[in-house]
Amino acid sequence: LPTEGETISAKNGQTLAGGKGANQATCGAKLSYPTYFVGQVGDDAHGKLITQALGNGGVRLEYLKSLGGGVPTGHAVVMLQSNGQNSIIIVGGANMSSWPDKLSDQDLDVVKNAGIVLLQREIPDSVNIQVAKTRVDYSQFKVEEIIDNIVTATLFSLSFEVSFQAAKGAGVTVIMDAGGMDAPMPQELLKFVDIFSPNESELRRLTGMPTDNFEQISQAAAKCHKM
């Protein structure tokens, strides 16, 4: 990687649709599950790229909003090194901007009716806190309605962090990728997560323990379970 003031050449460069949320949503749709992508994109080339890719992958986009006002689509700059390791810089854009004071009932209803909610931390925690106040009566939903849908709320064009508490109140399985915000994980979010998925650096940051080998990772994971 370049040092301060240094310019180096790359062997190749590509602009591709992707990110945690987009990839998860497309995989869910390809498994023939109704998969909804809830979030925001900018009115720019990246927004058009991700919207088209998700639509072509069979993802339902009724809850995907396009922002005006020059807000860019959230995206990532990935620097792949010759040893296969990568470094990523995230541009939050629409993922971090222009949130309404109150999320719509329509956005919350798709979460309450989901079977699985897929999350990560590339949007504000304040959105999680707002949605987490929602209380849901599980009995009002039919079982077949709950198990048949996947809602993905994550990176690139997505800027909607679904309700941990609303999801749990509705009997929805919550899966959380720890990637995203470089900040301590709020305990009020962790306690509503069923499956938590950090990589080595995220696990190290979360627990304060080394994760350089399998034994250390196992010990850090054990500590993570107690948090």
Buried (B, 14 or more C-beta within 10 A) or exposed (E): EEEEEEEEEEEEEEEEBBBBBBBBBBBBBEEEBBBBBBBBBBBBEBBBBBBEBBBEBBBBBEBBBBBEEEBBBBBBEBEEEEEEEEEEEBBBBBBBBBBEEEBEEEBBEBBBBBBBBBBBBBBBBEBBBBBBEBEBEEEEBEEEEBBEBBBBBBBBBBBBBBBBBBBBBBBBBBBBBBBBBEEEBBEEBBEBBEEBBBEBEBBBBBBEBBBEEEEBBEBBBEBBEEE
